[in-house]
Amino acid sequence: MHVTEKLIRPLTEAKYLNADNVDRYRSIMRIFFENYEKLKYWMYQEEVYAEMIQDPYFSEYRMDQCQQDLAALTEWKNLVAIQDTRKVSSIEEFKNKKFRYQMSEYSVEIERLVLRLENLLIEGASLEPSLLERIRHSIEQFPEMGEKDRDVVYTWWKDLNTDFIRLNQNYQDYIRDLNSVKAEEMMRTKEFLVFKDKLIEYLRNFIKGLQRNVGVIEENLRAIDQDLLNRIFEKVIAYELAIPRVETEVSYEMIEEKTRGRYQSIYSWFVSENGKENEAGKLFDATNEIIRRITRYAAQLSEKNALGANRREEYRKVAEMFMKCDDISEAHKMSAMVFGLERPIHLKGDRPRETESMNKSVYEESALEFVLKPRIRSYHERSRRSAIRENSTEKEATRKQMIEQIRQDKKKIEALEKDGRIDFACLPVIDSRVREILLKWLSDALEDGDYSARTDDGRQYVLDMSGAKEQCVVHCEDGNFTMPKLAIVFQEG
């Protein structure tokens, strides 16, 4: 924080929101704001008074009260008063000082804020996946902006910042609403079950948007060159300095600090740095947690409704079914279907299932067999003689296969080695087996205080940690992954 004169001075412009006669002050300021939006910037006292008395609430409002209110608002710097001398025809009229009034810049912004607060519950917040796509397209245009004119660059920069601000504010407001006390109370009511699925689908669509766009945005931001950033910032700053401003002076340093600060906010939102989770990851976790909480509340409501159900109609239906039985035998069968067996025997076994699918019935799986043995002391299982099998052929085949696998792995590793080192940033596309070996060597060395270890064939190596703060992408046949820029250096002899 940088303490300035504007930061520490009192905001007298906001005094009319909580002063005596606040109903008169706020109504006058709303009249000025509505006319301001219609491009009517100046108003006379008579015009203000005429609009005030149109409402029955101010039926007893007097002209002298209007003059006092306008004078108070002018003193608080909400209005700017200028004496109108165009229609003065005598000295007496000049002494009476007929004024024209205009809203100050602070008052315009205060009224806009008040209007947003009044419509806060109507507008609400939302999660828009389209904003993520627009930000991704804007980030992908970074290399093109280095060659564009400054007016094109400035328009693109403003659109990017506007989309980012909307995304940041909307997600914070929406998550806050879902975590509020009012939302917690609503989730415990039966009415919540009606739109539970719609809310979950809405959140999942936003999560899909996060998964599709955040990774691409992060890679593009990491790939941006610092020289390109400087050229773009220079064009944005030059455009802002060229904008004519009335009674306001801006410096190069002020605009540069604001521009670079906004870019750093975007960068930190999408990119993880120094082992800290980015804001997009926090949003992903928060959304998933809300979905889990919604599902938990819905399950509790369903159980509560099931426990409190009236069983009278169910019992009457069962009684009618029993009355329709032809004989006692059929009634016994009906009893077994409704109430179950009288003396059931449960056989429990511990065997691996063919599938963990909850939709597959136990009748579709193979049966579990039990061997029943007599429970008497004299019973002994009959032992069966069996010959010792000769497995030397299979063992030799397995041994040769393992030796061949080790030889192939060693050949692939040697192909990656250059001048006694394997640099992860310079690796070609590798298969999963080679990746597993390299990551095991990396893990063994990181567990040692000197970052050194030995391979399975006895070669001593040490990790080059000079580029650990940078990132590199290792390309594999089954996908890519990002890791610190490290290198394995072999120490021969």
C-alpha positions in Angstrom: 0.0 0.0 0.0 1.2 3.5 -0.9 -0.3 6.3 1.3 -1.3 9.3 -0.7 -3.3 12.4 0.0 -6.4 11.0 -1.8 -6.3 7.9 0.4 -6.3 9.7 3.8 -8.6 12.6 3.1 -12.3 12.3 4.3 -14.9 11.5 1.6 -17.4 14.3 2.2 -19.0 13.4 -1.1 -20.5 10.3 0.6 -22.0 12.3 3.5 -25.4 12.7 1.9 -26.0 9.0 2.1 -26.3 9.0 5.9 -27.0 12.6 6.9 -30.2 14.2 8.3 -32.9 14.7 5.7 -31.3 11.8 3.8 -34.5 11.2 1.9 -34.4 14.7 0.3 -30.6 14.5 -0.5 -30.7 11.1 -2.1 -33.8 11.9 -4.1 -32.1 15.1 -5.5 -28.9 13.2 -6.3 -31.0 10.5 -8.1 -32.7 13.2 -10.2 -29.3 14.6 -11.2 -28.0 11.1 -12.0 -31.0 10.1 -14.2 -30.6 13.4 -16.1 -26.8 12.8 -16.4 -27.5 9.4 -18.1 -29.7 11.3 -20.6 -26.8 13.6 -21.3 -28.4 16.5 -19.5 -25.6 17.6 -17.3 -26.8 21.1 -16.0 -30.0 21.7 -14.1 -31.6 24.8 -12.5 -33.1 24.9 -9.0 -36.6 25.3 -10.5 -36.2 22.1 -12.6 -35.1 20.1 -9.5 -38.0 21.4 -7.5 -40.5 20.5 -10.3 -39.3 16.9 -10.4 -39.3 16.6 -6.6 -42.9 17.6 -6.1 -44.2 15.2 -8.8 -43.9 12.4 -6.2 -46.6 12.4 -3.5 -44.0 11.8 -0.9 -42.7 15.4 -1.4 -46.1 17.0 -1.7 -45.3 19.5 1.1 -41.7 20.2 -0.2 -41.0 24.0 -0.4 -38.7 26.0 -2.8 -36.6 27.3 0.1 -36.0 23.8 1.3 -34.8 22.9 -2.2 -32.4 25.8 -2.2 -31.0 24.8 1.2 -30.6 21.2 0.1 -28.7 22.2 -3.1 -26.5 24.5 -1.1 -25.6 21.6 1.3 -24.9 19.2 -1.6 -22.7 21.9 -3.1 -20.8 22.3 0.1 -20.2 18.6 0.4 -18.8 18.7 -3.2 -21.6 16.5 -4.6 -22.7 19.3 -6.9 -20.8 22.0 -8.8 -22.6 25.3 -8.9 -21.9 28.0 -11.5 -23.7 31.4 -11.6 -25.7 31.8 -14.7 -25.2 35.3 -16.1 -26.5 34.8 -19.6 -30.1 36.1 -18.9 -29.3 38.8 -16.3 -30.9 42.1 -17.2 -30.3 44.1 -14.0 -28.0 44.4 -11.0 -30.7 43.1 -8.8 -31.0 39.9 -10.8 -27.2 39.5 -10.7 -27.2 39.9 -6.9 -29.8 37.1 -6.5 -27.3 34.7 -8.1 -29.2 32.2 -10.2 -27.1 29.0 -10.3 -26.8 26.1 -12.6 -25.8 22.8 -10.9 -23.9 19.8 -12.2 -22.9 16.4 -10.5 -19.2 16.0 -9.6 -17.2 13.0 -10.8 -17.2 11.4 -7.3 -21.0 11.7 -7.1 -21.5 10.0 -10.4 -19.5 7.0 -9.3 -21.2 6.9 -5.8 -24.7 6.9 -7.5 -23.6 4.1 -9.8 -22.4 2.1 -6.7 -25.7 2.8 -4.9 -27.7 1.6 -7.9 -25.6 -1.7 -8.1 -26.3 -2.2 -4.3 -30.0 -1.6 -4.8 -30.1 -4.2 -7.6 -27.6 -6.6 -6.0 -30.2 -9.4 -5.4 -31.8 -8.9 -8.8 -28.5 -9.1 -10.8 -26.7 -11.7 -8.7 -23.5 -13.5 -9.7 -22.9 -16.3 -12.1 -20.2 -18.7 -13.3 -19.6 -18.2 -17.0 -17.4 -20.7 -18.9 -17.6 -18.4 -21.9 -15.4 -15.9 -20.0 -12.7 -18.5 -19.7 -12.8 -19.1 -23.4 -12.6 -15.4 -24.2 -9.7 -15.0 -21.9 -8.0 -18.0 -23.5 -8.4 -16.5 -27.0 -7.1 -13.1 -25.8 -4.0 -14.7 -24.2 -3.4 -16.6 -27.4 -3.2 -13.3 -29.2 -0.2 -12.0 -27.2 2.4 -12.8 -29.9 0.2 -10.9 -32.5 -0.1 -7.8 -30.4 3.7 -7.2 -30.5 3.3 -6.0 -34.1 -0.1 -4.2 -33.9 -0.8 -0.5 -33.6 -1.1 0.9 -30.1 -4.9 1.6 -30.5 -5.6 -2.0 -31.4 -3.3 -3.2 -28.6 -5.1 -0.9 -26.1 -8.6 -2.1 -27.1 -7.4 -5.8 -26.8 -5.8 -5.1 -23.4 -9.0 -3.4 -22.1 -11.2 -6.3 -23.3 -8.8 -8.8 -21.6 -8.9 -7.0 -18.3 -12.7 -6.5 -18.4 -13.2 -10.2 -18.9 -10.8 -11.1 -16.2 -12.4 -8.7 -13.7 -15.8 -10.1 -14.5 -14.6 -13.7 -14.0 -12.9 -12.9 -10.7 -15.7 -10.9 -9.2 -18.5 -13.2 -10.4 -16.9 -16.4 -9.1 -16.1 -14.8 -5.7 -19.7 -13.5 -5.4 -21.3 -16.8 -6.6 -19.1 -19.0 -4.3 -19.9 -16.6 -1.4 -23.6 -16.9 -2.0 -23.4 -20.7 -2.0 -21.5 -20.7 1.2 -23.8 -18.2 3.0 -26.0 -19.0 5.9 -29.1 -18.5 3.8 -27.9 -21.1 1.2 -27.1 -23.6 4.0 -30.7 -23.2 5.4 -32.2 -23.5 1.9 -30.2 -26.7 1.2 -31.9 -28.3 4.2 -35.4 -27.8 2.9 -37.5 -30.2 0.7 -37.8 -27.5 -2.0 -34.0 -27.8 -2.6 -34.5 -31.3 -4.1 -36.4 -29.7 -7.0 -33.5 -27.8 -8.5 -30.5 -29.8 -7.0 -29.7 -31.6 -10.3 -29.9 -28.3 -12.2 -27.5 -26.6 -9.8 -25.0 -29.6 -9.9 -25.1 -29.7 -13.7 -24.5 -25.9 -13.8 -21.4 -26.3 -11.5 -20.1 -29.3 -13.5 -20.3 -27.4 -16.8 -18.2 -24.6 -15.2 -15.7 -27.2 -14.0 -15.5 -28.6 -17.5 -14.8 -25.1 -18.8 -12.0 -24.8 -16.2 -10.4 -28.1 -17.2 -10.5 -27.2 -20.9 -9.1 -23.7 -20.7 -7.0 -23.2 -17.6 -4.2 -25.6 -18.7 -4.0 -24.0 -22.1 -3.9 -20.5 -20.6 -1.2 -21.5 -18.2 1.1 -22.9 -20.9 0.6 -19.8 -23.1 1.4 -17.4 -20.2 4.5 -19.4 -19.4 5.6 -19.2 -23.0 5.3 -15.4 -23.3 8.7 -13.7 -23.8 9.6 -10.8 -21.5 10.7 -8.6 -24.5 7.2 -9.2 -26.0 5.6 -8.1 -22.8 7.7 -5.0 -22.6 6.7 -4.0 -26.1 3.0 -4.5 -25.4 3.2 -2.6 -22.1 4.9 0.3 -23.9 2.1 0.6 -26.4 -0.6 0.4 -23.7 1.2 3.1 -21.6 1.8 5.3 -24.6 -1.9 5.2 -25.5 -3.0 6.1 -22.0 -0.6 9.0 -21.8 -2.0 10.3 -25.1 -5.5 10.5 -23.7 -6.4 14.1 -22.8 -7.5 14.4 -19.2 -9.2 17.4 -17.5 -7.7 18.5 -14.2 -5.9 15.2 -13.8 -2.2 14.5 -14.3 -0.9 11.0 -14.6 2.8 9.9 -14.8 4.5 7.2 -16.8 5.4 5.4 -13.6 1.8 5.4 -12.3 0.4 3.9 -15.5 3.3 1.4 -15.8 2.7 0.2 -12.2 -1.0 -0.2 -12.9 -0.5 -2.1 -16.2 2.1 -4.5 -14.9 0.1 -5.1 -11.7 -2.9 -6.1 -13.7 -0.9 -8.5 -15.8 0.7 -10.0 -12.7 -2.8 -10.6 -11.3 -3.9 -12.5 -14.4 -0.6 -14.5 -14.4 -1.0 -15.4 -10.7 -4.6 -16.4 -11.2 -3.8 -19.1 -13.8 -0.1 -20.0 -13.1 1.2 -21.8 -10.1 4.5 -20.3 -8.7 6.9 -21.3 -5.9 4.9 -24.4 -5.0 1.7 -22.4 -4.3 -1.6 -23.3 -5.8 -3.1 -20.8 -8.3 -6.5 -19.2 -7.9 -8.0 -21.4 -10.6 -7.0 -24.5 -8.6 -8.6 -23.1 -5.5 -11.8 -22.4 -7.5 -11.8 -25.9 -8.8 -11.5 -27.4 -5.3 -14.2 -25.0 -3.9 -16.6 -25.9 -6.7 -16.1 -29.7 -6.1 -16.6 -29.2 -2.4 -19.9 -27.4 -3.0 -21.1 -30.3 -5.2 -20.2 -32.8 -2.5 -22.0 -30.7 0.1 -25.1 -30.4 -2.1 -25.1 -34.2 -2.7 -24.7 -34.9 1.0 -27.6 -32.6 1.9 -29.8 -34.2 -0.8 -29.1 -37.7 0.5 -29.9 -36.6 4.1 -33.2 -35.1 2.9 -34.1 -38.3 1.0 -33.4 -40.5 4.0 -35.4 -38.1 6.2 -38.4 -38.4 3.9 -38.1 -42.2 3.7 -38.0 -42.5 7.5 -41.1 -40.4 7.9 -43.2 -42.1 5.2 -46.7 -43.3 6.1 -46.8 -47.1 5.7 -50.5 -47.4 6.2 -51.2 -47.6 2.4 -48.4 -50.1 1.9 -49.8 -52.4 4.6 -53.3 -52.2 3.2 -52.0 -53.1 -0.3 -50.2 -56.2 1.1 -53.3 -57.3 3.0 -55.3 -57.1 -0.2 -52.8 -59.3 -1.9 -53.0 -61.9 0.8 -56.8 -61.9 0.6 -56.6 -62.8 -3.1 -54.5 -66.0 -2.4 -56.4 -69.2 -3.3 -54.9 -71.4 -0.5 -52.5 -71.5 2.4 -49.7 -72.7 0.2 -49.9 -69.6 -2.0 -50.1 -67.5 1.1 -46.9 -69.0 2.4 -45.2 -68.2 -0.9 -46.5 -64.6 -0.8 -45.2 -64.3 2.8 -41.7 -65.5 1.7 -41.7 -62.8 -1.0 -43.0 -60.0 1.3 -41.3 -60.8 4.6 -38.4 -63.1 3.5 -37.5 -66.6 4.8 -38.4 -67.5 8.3 -35.0 -69.0 9.1 -32.5 -67.7 6.5 -29.0 -69.1 6.4 -26.3 -66.6 5.2 -23.1 -67.8 3.6 -20.4 -65.2 3.5 -17.2 -65.6 1.5 -14.1 -63.5 0.8 -13.4 -63.7 -2.9 -12.3 -61.2 -5.5 -15.2 -59.8 -7.6 -15.0 -59.8 -11.4 -16.1 -56.1 -11.5 -16.8 -53.3 -9.0 -19.7 -52.0 -11.0 -22.7 -51.2 -8.8 -25.1 -51.9 -11.7 -24.1 -55.6 -12.1 -26.2 -58.1 -10.1 -24.6 -60.8 -8.0 -26.6 -63.3 -10.0 -24.6 -62.3 -13.1 -21.3 -63.3 -11.5 -19.9 -66.8 -11.1 -21.0 -68.7 -8.0 -18.7 -69.1 -4.9 -18.2 -72.8 -4.0 -17.9 -74.0 -0.4 -16.5 -77.4 0.6 -18.3 -78.6 3.6 -16.2 -80.8 6.0 -17.5 -83.0 8.8 -17.2 -81.4 12.2 -15.8 -84.5 14.1 -12.4 -85.0 15.7 -11.6 -88.2 13.8 -11.9 -86.6 10.4 -8.6 -86.0 8.5 -8.2 -84.8 5.0 -6.8 -87.3 2.6 -3.3 -86.4 1.5 -2.4 -86.7 -2.1 1.0 -87.5 -3.4 2.5 -85.2 -6.0 5.7 -85.2 -7.9 8.2 -82.3 -7.8 7.9 -80.4 -11.0 11.0 -79.4 -13.0 10.8 -75.7 -13.7 14.4 -75.1 -14.9 13.3 -74.4 -18.5 10.7 -71.8 -17.5 13.2 -70.2 -15.1 15.9 -70.0 -17.8 13.4 -68.4 -20.3 12.3 -65.9 -17.7 16.0 -65.0 -16.9 16.8 -64.5 -20.6 13.8 -62.3 -21.0 14.8 -60.1 -18.1 18.4 -59.8 -19.3 17.1 -58.8 -22.8 14.8 -56.2 -21.2 17.7 -54.7 -19.1 19.8 -54.6 -22.3 17.1 -52.8 -24.2 16.6 -50.3 -21.4 20.3 -49.6 -21.2 20.5 -49.0 -24.9 17.6 -46.5 -24.8 19.1 -44.6 -21.9 22.5 -44.4 -23.6 20.9 -42.9 -26.6 19.6 -40.0 -24.4 23.0 -39.4 -22.8 25.0 -36.5 -24.2 28.5 -35.6 -22.9 27.9 -37.6 -19.7 24.5 -35.9 -18.8 20.8 -36.4 -19.4 19.0 -33.0 -19.6 15.2 -33.3 -19.0 14.6 -30.1 -21.0 16.2 -31.6 -24.1 14.7 -35.1 -24.1 12.9 -36.4 -27.3 9.6 -38.2 -27.1 10.2 -41.2 -24.7 8.2 -44.2 -23.8 6.7 -45.0 -20.4 9.5 -47.5 -19.4 12.3 -45.0 -20.0 10.3 -42.3 -18.1 9.9 -44.7 -15.2 13.7 -45.4 -15.0 14.6 -41.7 -15.2 12.1 -40.6 -12.6 13.3 -43.4 -10.3 16.9 -42.1 -10.6 15.6 -38.6 -10.0 13.7 -39.7 -6.8 16.8 -41.6 -5.5 19.0 -38.5 -5.9 16.5 -36.1 -4.3 16.4 -38.3 -1.2 20.1 -37.7 -0.7 21.4 -34.5 0.9 24.1 -34.2 -1.9 21.6 -35.0 -4.7 23.7 -38.0 -5.7 23.0 -41.7 -6.1 23.9 -44.8 -8.1 22.2 -46.6 -10.9 21.4 -50.3 -10.8 24.6 -51.1 -12.8 26.7 -49.1 -10.3 27.2 -45.7 -12.2 27.5 -42.7 -9.8 25.5 -39.6 -10.8 24.5 -36.2 -9.3 21.6 -33.9 -10.1 22.3 -30.5 -11.7 19.9 -28.2 -9.7 21.0 -24.9 -11.3 17.7 -24.6 -13.3 15.3 -26.0 -10.6 13.4 -22.7 -10.5 12.5 -22.9 -14.2 10.0 -25.3 -15.8 10.3 -27.7 -18.7 7.9 -30.0 -20.5 8.8 -33.7 -21.0 7.1 -35.3 -24.0 6.1 -39.0 -23.7 4.2 -41.3 -25.9 1.2 -41.4 -23.5 1.2 -37.6 -22.7 3.2 -34.7 -21.5 4.1 -33.5 -18.0 5.7 -30.3 -16.6 8.6 -30.6 -14.1 11.6 -28.5 -12.9 14.5 -28.0 -15.3 16.9 -30.6 -13.9 19.7 -32.7 -15.4 21.4 -36.0 -14.4 25.2 -35.7 -14.6 27.2 -39.0 -14.5 30.6 -39.0 -12.6 32.9 -41.4 -14.4 35.8 -42.8 -12.5 
